[in-house]
């Protein structure tokens, strides 16, 4: 009887060891959460109306004070790069699953979860600010979830003329007399309805190395992405001075002349694609 008990205990022990070994060696799909922290320099932004006493006030390189009442932008085309250099695209051609509208007034939108990421270590993340040209159409049938999210009354991330999405929507006020600040970015088209061609391409690809690898497997890492909107006016590419009007050089509110002025904001927000591929974005930390 003792012999049988001895062999039974040995069998249980070996089974447990083999089970542990199998669990340790089996790749486990998991999630990564992207958390967006919108700041002026190192201060998280608080929104407010023209006369707000609590809104975060920023001063540009040109000495103009300003604050925001609304702050929204689209993130899409997300790719993760593994430590060995392999790239994992995340639903890059599906706006319903792979894109989101970050709306600063809605805390729940500051987190975007990437599901079922293959186990491994990741050293870099790339994503689009806006929607890449081949998907930038208001397609309610193909992407009903994103279409509804972008077109909601409190989001309004669609151009009124109906050819594509807004990529960034910023409202606010500047200088002591609270002049209106309204900066909308997005790709434009040229020509007539039915025969549109690409005008300004406002989509920008962001590439950010991680300060330490995000380890996916038995935990779900969080990547904290800082978006420093101080660089909207005081960017790596352009130093912008706001002016209100409808002239060729005016830029504080949208008007018929602002396509060229808009590109200056676009290059500050998302980089110019050459000397700057990060724009306002940086990695604050990786939590494993």
C-alpha positions in Angstrom: 0.0 0.0 0.0 2.8 2.4 0.9 4.5 1.6 -2.5 1.3 2.4 -4.4 0.9 5.7 -2.4 4.5 6.5 -3.2 4.1 6.0 -6.9 0.8 7.9 -6.9 2.4 10.9 -5.3 5.3 10.7 -7.7 2.9 10.7 -10.6 1.0 13.7 -9.3 4.2 15.6 -8.8 5.5 14.9 -12.3 2.2 15.8 -13.8 2.2 19.1 -12.0 5.8 19.9 -13.1 5.0 19.0 -16.7 1.8 21.2 -16.5 3.8 24.2 -15.2 6.5 23.7 -17.9 3.8 23.6 -20.6 2.2 26.7 -19.2 5.5 28.6 -19.1 6.4 27.7 -22.7 3.0 28.3 -24.3 2.6 31.8 -25.9 -0.3 33.7 -24.3 -2.2 36.3 -26.3 -3.0 39.4 -24.1 -3.9 43.0 -24.2 -2.0 46.3 -24.3 -3.7 49.5 -23.2 -2.7 52.8 -24.8 -3.3 55.7 -22.4 -3.2 59.2 -23.8 -2.2 62.0 -21.5 -2.9 65.4 -23.1 -0.7 68.1 -21.7 0.7 71.6 -22.0 4.3 70.7 -21.3 4.1 68.6 -18.2 0.7 69.8 -17.0 -2.4 67.7 -17.9 -4.9 69.9 -19.7 -8.1 71.1 -18.0 -10.6 72.4 -20.5 -12.7 75.5 -20.0 -14.9 78.2 -21.6 -13.8 81.7 -22.4 -14.0 83.0 -18.8 -12.9 79.8 -17.0 -10.8 80.2 -13.9 -9.8 76.6 -13.8 -8.8 75.9 -17.5 -5.1 75.2 -18.0 -3.5 78.3 -19.6 -0.4 78.0 -21.8 1.9 80.6 -23.3 3.4 80.0 -26.7 6.9 80.8 -28.0 5.3 84.0 -29.5 4.1 85.0 -26.1 0.4 84.3 -26.8 -1.6 82.9 -23.9 -4.3 80.4 -24.8 -6.4 77.6 -23.4 -8.7 75.0 -24.9 -12.5 74.3 -24.5 -12.5 71.2 -26.8 -9.7 68.8 -27.7 -10.2 65.7 -30.0 -8.1 63.7 -32.4 -8.2 60.4 -34.3 -5.7 57.6 -33.8 -5.5 54.7 -36.3 -3.2 52.4 -38.2 -1.5 51.1 -35.1 1.6 48.8 -35.4 3.8 47.2 -32.7 7.4 46.3 -33.3 8.8 43.3 -31.4 12.3 43.2 -29.9 13.4 41.1 -32.8 12.2 43.6 -35.4 9.0 41.8 -36.4 6.0 44.1 -36.9 2.5 43.3 -35.6 -0.2 45.4 -37.3 -3.4 46.0 -35.3 -6.5 46.0 -37.5 -4.9 48.6 -39.7 -7.6 48.3 -42.4 -10.6 48.2 -40.0 -11.6 51.5 -38.5 -14.2 49.9 -36.3 -11.6 47.8 -34.5 -8.3 49.6 -35.1 -9.2 53.3 -34.7 -10.5 55.6 -32.0 -11.4 59.2 -31.3 -9.5 60.6 -28.3 -11.9 63.1 -26.7 -10.4 64.9 -23.8 -13.8 65.7 -22.3 -14.5 61.9 -22.1 -12.0 60.2 -19.8 -13.0 56.7 -21.1 -11.7 57.6 -24.5 -8.2 58.3 -23.1 -7.6 54.5 -22.9 -7.6 52.3 -26.0 -7.1 48.6 -25.6 -5.4 46.5 -28.2 -6.8 42.9 -27.8 -5.2 39.5 -28.4 -1.6 40.8 -28.9 0.8 37.9 -29.4 3.1 37.2 -26.4 6.5 38.7 -26.6 8.5 41.8 -26.0 7.8 45.0 -27.9 10.2 47.9 -28.4 8.4 50.4 -30.5 4.9 51.6 -31.5 3.8 53.4 -34.6 0.3 54.9 -35.3 -1.4 57.4 -37.5 -2.7 60.7 -36.4 -5.8 60.8 -38.6 -6.9 58.3 -41.2 -4.7 57.1 -44.0 -5.9 58.2 -47.5 -7.2 54.9 -48.7 -9.6 54.7 -45.7 -10.5 58.4 -45.4 -14.0 58.2 -46.7 -17.2 58.5 -44.7 -18.2 54.9 -45.1 -21.2 54.1 -42.8 -21.7 50.7 -44.3 -18.1 49.3 -44.0 -17.3 50.9 -40.6 -20.5 51.7 -38.8 -19.1 51.9 -35.3 -16.3 54.4 -36.2 -18.7 56.3 -38.4 -21.1 56.7 -35.5 -18.3 57.5 -33.0 -16.8 60.2 -35.3 -20.2 61.7 -36.3 -21.8 61.9 -32.9 -23.1 65.4 -32.0 -20.6 65.8 -29.2 -17.7 64.6 -31.4 -18.2 66.0 -34.9 -15.1 64.6 -36.4 -16.4 64.8 -40.0 -16.0 67.5 -42.5 -19.4 69.2 -43.3 -18.8 68.7 -47.1 -18.7 65.0 -46.5 -15.5 63.6 -48.1 -13.6 62.5 -45.1 -12.9 62.7 -41.4 -11.5 65.5 -39.3 -8.2 64.3 -37.8 -7.9 67.0 -35.1 -10.5 69.4 -33.6 -9.3 72.0 -31.2 -11.5 74.9 -29.9 -10.4 77.5 -27.4 -9.4 81.1 -26.8 -6.3 83.2 -27.0 -4.9 86.4 -25.7 -6.3 88.5 -22.9 -9.5 89.4 -24.8 -10.4 85.7 -25.4 -10.4 85.7 -29.2 -11.7 82.5 -30.6 -9.2 79.7 -31.5 -10.6 77.0 -33.8 -8.1 74.6 -35.4 -9.4 71.7 -37.5 -7.1 69.5 -39.4 -7.8 66.8 -42.0 -7.0 65.9 -45.6 -8.5 68.0 -48.3 -9.7 67.2 -51.8 -9.6 69.1 -55.1 -11.9 69.1 -58.1 -15.6 68.6 -58.3 -17.9 66.1 -56.7 -17.5 62.7 -58.3 -14.1 63.6 -59.6 -12.2 64.5 -56.4 -8.4 64.2 -56.2 -6.2 64.3 -53.2 -5.4 67.9 -52.1 -3.5 68.3 -48.8 -2.7 65.0 -47.1 -3.0 65.8 -43.4 -2.4 62.2 -42.3 0.8 61.7 -40.3 2.6 58.6 -39.2 4.0 58.6 -35.7 6.9 56.4 -34.6 7.9 56.2 -30.9 10.6 53.9 -29.4 9.6 52.6 -26.0 11.9 53.4 -23.0 11.7 49.8 -21.9 10.1 46.8 -23.6 6.4 46.2 -23.2 6.2 42.5 -22.2 3.0 40.8 -23.3 2.2 37.3 -21.9 1.0 36.9 -18.4 0.4 40.6 -17.9 -1.3 43.3 -19.8 1.1 46.3 -20.3 0.0 49.9 -20.3 1.8 52.3 -22.6 1.3 55.9 -21.5 1.6 58.3 -24.5 2.0 61.9 -23.8 0.5 64.4 -26.3 2.1 67.8 -25.5 -0.1 70.5 -27.1 2.4 73.2 -26.2 3.9 72.1 -29.5 0.8 73.0 -31.4 2.0 76.6 -31.7 5.6 76.1 -30.5 6.6 73.0 -32.6 9.7 71.4 -33.8 8.9 72.4 -37.4 7.0 75.7 -37.0 6.6 78.5 -34.5 3.1 79.9 -35.1 1.5 83.2 -34.2 -2.2 83.2 -34.1 -4.1 85.9 -36.0 -7.9 86.3 -36.6 -9.3 87.2 -40.0 -9.8 85.9 -43.5 -6.6 86.9 -45.1 -4.0 84.5 -46.5 -1.9 84.7 -43.4 -4.7 84.4 -40.8 -5.0 81.1 -39.1 -6.9 81.2 -35.8 -10.2 80.1 -37.3 -11.0 78.0 -40.4 -11.7 80.0 -43.6 -11.3 79.6 -47.3 -7.6 80.5 -47.2 -6.4 78.2 -44.5 -5.3 75.0 -46.3 -1.7 76.2 -46.4 -1.9 77.5 -42.9 -3.4 74.2 -41.7 -0.3 72.3 -42.8 1.8 74.2 -40.3 -0.4 73.0 -37.5 -0.4 69.5 -39.0 3.4 69.3 -39.1 3.6 70.5 -35.5 1.0 68.0 -34.3 2.2 64.9 -36.3 5.6 65.8 -37.5 6.7 66.6 -41.1 7.6 63.0 -41.9 11.2 63.8 -42.4 13.1 65.4 -39.6 10.2 64.9 -37.2 8.3 61.6 -37.0 6.9 62.1 -33.5 5.2 65.5 -33.5 3.5 66.2 -30.1 3.8 62.6 -29.0 6.3 60.8 -26.7 6.2 57.8 -24.4 5.9 58.8 -20.8 6.2 55.3 -19.4 5.6 51.6 -20.0 3.9 49.7 -17.2 4.4 45.9 -17.3 
